[in-house]
Amino acid sequence: MKSFRFAVKQIIPFLFSYLFIGLAFGVLLNKAGYSVLWAFLSGVFIYAGSMQIVMVSLLSSGVPLAMIAVMTFFVNARHIFYGIGFVDKFRKMGWQYPYMILTLTDETYSVLCSLEYPEAVDEQQVDFTIALLCHLMWIFSCTFGSLFGELVPVDMTGIEFSATAFFVTVCVNQWRQFDSRIPAITGLASAIIFYFLLGADRFILPALSVSLIILAIMKDTISIGMEGANDDR
């Protein structure tokens, strides 16, 4: 029970972001003509945060599923780098290992990286509880948002801006949290360059691809820089 209470305390600060972003997705998905079941299944299996909101507009525009899948992969490819540092730790969790991989998000990563476990708690249980509760909150908010959009006929114009606000918050938080500025500068420079080269409708995938390649090449430099900054502290 101590492990559960400790885990709950760690996730309280960002549960509201899960709630409101999930609600926004559910409402938008309903307005796009998809049932509550699709909102529930999206929360369970896709679990891609604000990318799910982007997905709704892509589906409504008739974008092929293969293109949506590729874009989702690149947008969430940062989780590959997140997960590398947790592979050994998650493997020790047995059957929970695949689930921990699925549920590693920006928020859970930031919590697990900085978590200091009291002696009285089970570390593996705390990690699993954090991942599970966040996932359940996301599933609930997506499903409830779809139900809300179906039952309450209100004008939700502009709700998609919640995705932009969420991305801005995440970027600011990561800028403040991580010592290396290379990832943020790489992403910004790639976006600006390809925006002017290809236009607003075509710049996302090339910018994400180039950013991913550059970060993969420079991963050792980024790691060394962050370790050096931590040693100075």
Buried (B, 14 or more C-beta within 10 A) or exposed (E): EEBBEBBBEBBEEBBEBBBBBBBBBBBBBBBBEBEBEBBBBBBBEBBBBBBBBBBBEBBBEEEEEEEBEBBBBBBBBBBEBBBEEBEEBBEEBEEBEEBBBEBBBBBBBBBBEEBEEEEEBBBBBBBBBBBBBBBBBBBBBBBBBBBBBBEEEEEBEEBBEBBEBBBEEBEEBBEEEBEBEBBBEBBBBBBEBBBEEBEEEEBBBBBBBBBBEBBEEBBEEBBEBBEEEEEEE
